[in-house]
């Protein structure tokens, strides 16, 4: 049984932040939810993919940023969520809308199964264990033709809301961002609970947490489950958007992108997950537009697009690690809080800006 004295010492983070932060957040959400009425198909596609990336980044940040467990298995958990949702919708007749959270539950179950042996490992050893899980899942997807369709892939039926078929980004985007809003609110409230504070205590000082009575293994396993549910749900949504999934839909680079999102956005920060996902989803689009516009002057620039993306990602991670280790979330907090307000040293600051893991 956890000692309540330890968990009470961790103050919950401010749920809504400053009035300015609330205003900007509500304005941004209003813009996203009205996008189907005025946005182009390209903008709708980017906004939908951005929302999916936010959910995946939130899941990884719960595990890595808040609990201190390094994972390279995000792509595998997304694949499990996507394929589980597709299988349940096509083979069992489950409504595709219900198959989305069901895919998240399947991913959470796998995450907890992987977590049982992996949680006895730490640091890079844990990262390598989750990396091994990625290749195991990839091998299963390729060779289990009767379940996954193998290299040919699997078709995913569009979810329905009553008589409305969500078969386009215009119709799917509100559902995705409604789930983004719910996922962010749940995560923010999670760290106001006993379980969430136990996650933070384990991250900050695992030995001390165990001495004070926190069941470290139990809460680590729970963190794996919650994180994998988020990531699996993101994978199911991605499957609904693409309508056809194959092993190439969930490359290992997805895990690297998710890790870069929470580093650049801010480890241990809900806002950081959102900022990182938005920033790194829009960055390739900006590079694509830039290289296309300059292709007339530099014809070979378009061929370097993939390499430019990797180069920029690497430079950004190094810059943020050196110049701003707390990520974009630290700048956001500085811009939206009153000057002179001093909450340094409190756990609320650590939660809001992303403390060191």
N, C-alpha and C positions, 0 to 999 in steps of 0.2 A: 504494500500500500504506500503510495507516495506521501511524503511528509508535506502537509499543506503549508508549512512555514516557508519552504523553498519556493513553491509556486506562487505564493502571495507576494514575494519580493520582486517578481517580474511584473511591472506595470503594463497594462494593455496599451496598445498604440491608439492614437486618436483615430476614430473611425472615419470621420468625414474631413478632417483637416480644417484649414482656414476657410472663411467665406469666399475668398478669391479662388481657392482651389476648387471649392464646390461649384462656383459659377462657371469656371472654365471647363470642368468635367461635364456638367450638365449641358453646356453649349456644344461641346464636342459630341456627346451622345445624341443630342438633337440633330446635329448635322449628319451623323451616321444613319440614324433611323429615317431621316427624310431623303437620304441619297437615292433610294429607288424611284423617287418622283422626278429627279432632275439629273441624276448621274448617267454617264455613258456606260456602255457594257464593260469597257476597260476599267473604269473606276469601280464599278460594282465587283468585278473579279478581284481587283487588288484589295478592296475593303473586306471582302469575304475571306480571302486568304490571310489578311492581317488579323481578323478576329480569331481564326483558327490558331494562328501562331501565338496569339495572346494567351489562349487557354493552355496550350502546350508549355509556354514559358512559365505560366503560373504554377503548373504542376511540377516542373523541374525546380523552380525556386522554393517550393515547399520542402522538397527533399534536400536540395543542395544549399540554398541560401538560409533557410530557417532551421534545418536540422543538421546541416554540416556533412551530409553524405554525398560524395561525388558520384555522379552517374553518367555513363555514356550510352545508356540504353533507351533514350527517348524515341529514336526511330523504330526500335523493336516494339515498344509499347504502343506507339501509334499504329504500327502494322497490325498488331493483335486486335486493337480496337476496330480498325477498319475492316479487317477480314472477318472478325466475329460478327460485326453488324451486318456485313454483306451475306454471310452464311445464314444467319438467323432470318434475314429478310427474304432470301431466295429459297432456302431449303426447308424452313420450318413454317413459313407463312406469317411470321411475326411482323406486325406493322413496322415499316421502316423508321417511323418517328420513335417508336419504342426501342427499336434495334440500336439507336444511337447511345442511350444510356446503358443498354445491355452490353454494347461493345466496351464501354468504359468499365463496367463491372468485370468483364472477362479480362481486361488488361490489369485491373486491380488485383484479381486473383493470381494472375501470372506474376505480377510484381511482388506479391507477398510470398509466393512459392520461391521465386528467385532470391528474395530477401532472407529466407531462413538460413541458407548456408553462407550467403554473401555478407550478412551483417556481423559475422565474426571477423570480417576483414575491415581494414581502415585505409583511408587515403587512396593512394594509387592502386593498391591491391583491390580495393572495392571497385574502383573505376575499371580495372582490367576484367573483373568478374562480370560487370554489367556489359562491357564490350564483348565478352565471350557470349553473353546471352543474346546479343544482337545477331551474331553469326549463327547461333543455334536456331533462332527464329527464322532467319533468312533461309537456312537450309530446309527447314520444315515447309516454308511457303513454296519453295521451288519444287520440292519433291512430293508433297502431298497433293497431287493433282485432283483427286476426287473431292477434296475439301476446299482448296484455294484456287484451283484452276491452273496451278503451276505457272510457267512462264507466260502462258497465254492470258492470264489474268482473270478477273471476276467482274461481272457487270453488277452494278448496284442500283436497285430501284429508287426512284425519287420519293422522299417522304411526303406525306399528305397531312394537311390540316383541314379535316372535314372534306369538302369538295375541292379544296385548293391543292393542286399538286405543286410542290416546291421543286420545279424542274429547271430553274434558272437562278442565276445569282441575284436577280432582282427580287425573287420571291424567297430565296434562301437566306439572304443577308440579314433581314430582321430576326430570324430565328437564331442565327449564329451570334449576333451581338446581344440578343436577349440572354443567351447562355453565357456570353462573356461577362455581362453585368452580374448575373447570378453567381458565376464562379468567383469573380473578384470580391463580391460582398461576402460570400461564404468564407473565402480565404481570410479576409480581414477580420471576420468574427471568430474564425477558428483560433486565432492567436490571442483572443481574449478569454479563451477557455483553459481548463486545466491541461488538456492534451496539448494544445498549442504552446503553452508556457513550458511544458515538459520538453517539447521539441527544442525550444530555444535554450533551455538549461543544458540539454545534451550537447547542443552545438557549442556552447560557450565553455563548458567544463564537464565532460562526460563522467570523469571519476568522481567529482564532487556530487553530481546529480545522483549517481548510484549510491554513494555513501549516505545521502539524505533520504534514500528510500524510493527513488524513481525507478520503475522497472524499465531499464534502458532498452532491453531487447524488445519488449512489448511495444514501446513507443516508436522505436526505429521501424518495426514491422508495420505499425499503423501509418507512419510517414510514407513508407514505400507504397502502401495500399492507396492512400489518398492521392499521392502524386501520380501513381499509375492510372487511377481513375480519370483524373484530369487529362492526362496525355492520351489515354485510350479514347476518351470522348472526342478529343481533337482529331484523332485519326479517323474516327467514324464520320465526323463532319467533313473531313477532307475527302473521304470516300464518296459521300453524298454529293459533294461539289463536282468531283471529277467524273463520277458515274461509272468509271472503269478503273480498277486498281490492279497493279501487277507489282512484282518485286522492285521495279524501278521507281514506283511511286513513293517508296519509303527508303531512300538511300541513307547510308551512314552519315552523309553530310547534314541531314536533318538534325541529328543529335549534336553535331558541332555548332550548327546555327542556333539551336536552343540554348546551348551553353554560352555562346557569344552574346545572346540576347540578355541573359540575366547578369552577365558580367558588365556589359555596357550599360544596361538599364539600372542595375543596382542589386547586389546580392542581399537577400533578406528584406526585400521591399516589394509590396504589392504594386505600388506605382511603378517601380523599376521594371517589373515584368512587363507591364503594359508599354512603357516607353521603349524598352529594348526591342520588344516584338514589332512595334510600329516602325521604329527607326530602321531595323535590319530587314524588314519586309519591303519598305519603301526604297531603301538604298539601291538594290539591284535595278529597280524600275528607273530610278534617277540616272544610274550609270547607263542603262539601255537607251534612254532618251538622249543623253549627252553624246554617247558614241554614235548613235544614228544621225544626230544633227551634224556631227563633225565628219561623218563618213565621206562626204564630198571632198573635204580637204585632205583627210587621212584615210584612204580606203581600207587600209589594213587594221584600223582601230576596232572595227566590228568583230574581227576574228579574235581579238584579245579580250573580249568582254568577260568571259569566264575567268581568265587569269586576273583581270583587273578586280573582279569581285573578291577573289581570294586575297589579293594583295591588300585591298582596302580593308577587308575584314581583319587581317592580321595586324595592320598598322593601327586600326582603331582599338583593338584589344590591348595592344601594348601602350598606346597613349592613355587609355582610360585607367589601366592598372597603375601607371606612373603618376599621371596628373590628377585623376579623380577616381580613386579606388571605390568610392561609394556610388559611382555611376551617375546617370542622368537624374536619378531620383534626388540626389543631393542638391543639384541645381534647382530642381523643381521645388524642393522644400524651402530653399533660400529665397526664391522668387515669390513664393505664395505665403510666406509667414511674415509677421511684422518684425521689423528691425529691432534688435535689442531683446527679443524674446529668447530667453536662455533656458533650454531644456537639456543641455549637454550633460552627459553622465547618466541620464536616465535610460531605462530600458525602452521607453517609448521612442527615443531618438534612434536607438539601435534598430528597432523594428522598422521605423519609418524610412531610414536611410540605407539600411543594409550594413550590419556590422560585419567585422572580419570573421571568416569561417575558419 
